[in-house]
Amino acid sequence: MLGNLIGGFIVIIIGVSLIPSVADEVEAAQDGNVTGAASTILGLTTLFYALGIMSAGVALSAQGLRAAGMLGV
């Protein structure tokens, strides 16, 4: 239980600390020859990365709480 919670927090901390780097690389990629819909989808990469980090952290935390009997189902 505690290992899952600590793991979830580590995933969140590392993932959140890498968001600026991901955003910088996406911006650098958009400065190239990318236009139209491809540029829009590329711009959403940071959002999808942040949502992935959030969902991984929530899943690990929920698994830990479920193992401890603190979360039903």
C-alpha positions as CSV (number, residue, x, y, z in Angstrom):
1,M,0.0,0.0,0.0
2,L,2.6,2.5,1.1
3,G,4.9,1.6,-1.8
4,N,2.1,2.3,-4.3
5,L,1.4,5.7,-2.8
6,I,5.0,6.6,-2.7
7,G,5.4,5.4,-6.3
8,G,2.4,7.5,-7.4
9,F,3.9,10.6,-5.8
10,I,7.3,9.9,-7.4
11,V,5.6,9.6,-10.8
12,I,3.7,12.8,-10.3
13,I,6.8,14.7,-9.1
14,I,9.1,13.6,-11.9
15,G,6.4,14.0,-14.6
16,V,5.4,17.5,-13.5
17,S,9.1,18.5,-13.3
18,L,9.5,17.4,-17.0
19,I,6.4,19.3,-18.3
20,P,8.4,22.5,-19.1
21,S,11.0,20.4,-21.1
22,V,8.2,18.8,-23.0
23,A,6.6,22.1,-23.7
24,D,9.9,23.6,-24.9
25,E,10.5,20.8,-27.3
26,V,6.9,21.0,-28.6
27,E,7.4,24.7,-29.2
28,A,10.7,24.1,-30.9
29,A,9.1,21.5,-33.2
30,Q,6.3,23.9,-34.1
31,D,8.9,26.5,-35.2
32,G,9.8,24.1,-38.0
33,N,7.8,23.5,-41.2
34,V,4.6,22.4,-39.4
35,T,1.3,24.1,-40.4
36,G,-2.4,23.6,-40.1
37,A,-3.9,20.6,-38.3
38,A,-0.5,19.0,-37.7
39,S,0.6,22.1,-35.8
40,T,-2.6,22.0,-33.7
41,I,-2.2,18.4,-32.8
42,L,1.5,18.9,-32.0
43,G,0.4,21.8,-29.7
44,L,-1.8,19.4,-27.8
45,T,1.1,17.1,-27.0
46,T,1.8,18.9,-23.7
47,L,-1.8,18.6,-22.6
48,F,-1.8,14.9,-23.4
49,Y,1.4,14.4,-21.5
50,A,0.0,16.2,-18.5
51,L,-3.2,14.1,-18.6
52,G,-1.1,10.9,-18.8
53,I,1.0,11.8,-15.8
54,M,-2.2,12.7,-13.9
55,S,-3.9,9.4,-14.8
56,A,-0.9,7.3,-13.9
57,G,-0.6,9.0,-10.5
58,V,-4.3,8.6,-9.8
59,A,-4.3,4.9,-10.8
60,L,-1.3,4.1,-8.6
61,S,-2.8,6.0,-5.7
62,A,-6.2,4.3,-6.1
63,Q,-4.5,0.9,-6.3
64,G,-2.7,1.6,-3.0
65,L,-5.9,2.8,-1.3
66,R,-7.8,-0.1,-2.6
67,A,-5.2,-2.5,-1.2
68,A,-5.5,-0.8,2.2
69,G,-9.3,-1.2,2.1
70,M,-9.8,2.6,2.2
71,L,-11.4,2.7,-1.3
72,G,-14.4,0.6,-2.0
73,V,-15.2,-1.6,-5.0
